Amino acid sequence: MTSSTREVRVEDVPSRNRFEVSVDDEVVGLASYHVEGDVMTLPHTEVSPSVAGRGVGTTLVAAVLASARERHLTVLPYCSFVRHYLHEHPADVDLVAEADRPHFGLELTSS
C-alpha cells in the first residue's frame, strides 16, 4: 500500500443541506444544495486547497448529480464548478431542464 492511496467518500448530509467529500475520513469539501419539489438548486461547491487538482471536486459533483438522477430531480447549476463539470460531462446535461440550459450556458447542439 502506498501513501498516495487515499479513500475518497461523498456523503449526503441533509440536515446541513449539503454533500460532504472526505479524504481519509477528513472532510475536505462540500456542495450545498436546496431541494424544492423536483428541483435541486446547487449554489456553491468548495474543496480545500490541500486537495485541489486531485479530482476530489469532480468526484463530489459526480456524486451530487448521481444522487439528483437517482431521486428524479432536475438541477439548477448556479455554482460555476458544477457548470464546468457539466460542460466536461455532457451526458449529465439532461439533468438541467431544457428551458433552463441557456441561462446556465449549457446550450448543446442537438442532432
C-alpha positions in Angstrom: 0.0 0.0 0.0 1.4 3.4 -1.0 0.8 6.7 0.8 -0.8 8.0 -2.4 -3.8 5.6 -2.0 -6.5 7.6 -0.3 -10.1 6.8 0.4 -12.4 9.4 -1.0 -16.0 9.3 0.2 -19.0 11.5 -0.6 -21.9 11.7 1.9 -25.2 13.5 1.7 -25.8 15.4 4.9 -29.5 16.5 4.6 -29.5 18.2 8.0 -26.9 20.7 6.7 -28.3 20.8 3.1 -25.0 19.7 1.6 -22.9 16.8 0.4 -19.5 16.5 2.0 -16.5 14.9 0.5 -13.9 13.3 2.7 -10.4 12.1 2.1 -9.2 9.5 4.6 -12.1 10.5 6.9 -11.3 14.2 6.9 -14.0 16.5 5.3 -12.2 18.5 2.6 -15.1 19.9 0.6 -18.8 20.4 0.3 -21.5 21.1 -2.2 -24.5 23.0 -0.8 -28.0 22.3 -2.2 -31.6 23.1 -1.7 -34.4 20.8 -2.9 -37.9 22.2 -3.6 -40.4 19.9 -5.3 -38.5 18.1 -8.0 -35.7 20.7 -8.4 -32.2 20.6 -6.7 -30.6 24.0 -6.7 -26.7 23.9 -6.5 -25.4 27.3 -5.4 -22.0 26.5 -4.1 -19.2 24.0 -4.1 -15.8 24.2 -2.4 -12.8 22.0 -1.9 -9.8 22.6 0.3 -6.7 23.9 -1.5 -4.9 21.0 0.2 -6.6 18.6 -2.3 -7.0 20.9 -5.2 -6.2 19.4 -8.6 -6.6 15.8 -7.5 -10.1 15.2 -8.8 -11.8 15.5 -5.4 -14.2 18.2 -6.6 -15.0 16.2 -9.7 -15.8 13.2 -7.5 -18.0 15.3 -5.3 -20.0 16.8 -8.2 -20.4 13.4 -9.9 -21.9 12.0 -6.7 -24.2 15.0 -6.3 -25.5 14.7 -9.8 -25.9 10.9 -9.5 -28.0 11.5 -6.4 -30.2 14.0 -8.3 -30.6 11.5 -11.1 -31.5 8.7 -8.6 -34.1 11.0 -6.9 -35.5 12.0 -10.3 -34.6 15.7 -9.8 -33.6 18.3 -12.2 -30.8 20.6 -11.2 -30.1 24.4 -11.3 -26.3 24.6 -11.5 -25.7 28.1 -10.2 -22.3 27.0 -9.0 -19.6 27.7 -11.6 -17.8 24.5 -10.8 -20.9 22.4 -11.4 -21.4 24.2 -14.7 -17.8 23.5 -15.7 -18.4 19.8 -14.8 -21.5 19.7 -17.0 -19.5 21.2 -19.9 -16.9 18.4 -19.5 -19.5 15.7 -19.0 -22.3 16.5 -21.5 -24.1 13.2 -20.7 -25.3 14.8 -17.5 -26.6 18.0 -19.0 -30.0 16.3 -19.3 -30.3 16.8 -15.5 -30.8 20.5 -16.3 -34.3 21.2 -17.7 -34.1 22.1 -21.4 -35.7 25.5 -20.8 -33.0 26.3 -18.1 -30.0 25.3 -20.1 -29.5 28.7 -22.0 -29.5 30.5 -18.6 -26.5 28.4 -17.5 -24.7 28.5 -20.8 -25.4 24.8 -21.5 -26.9 25.1 -24.9 -25.8 22.0 -26.7 -26.3 21.4 -30.4 -29.0 18.8 -30.9 -28.6 16.2 -33.5 
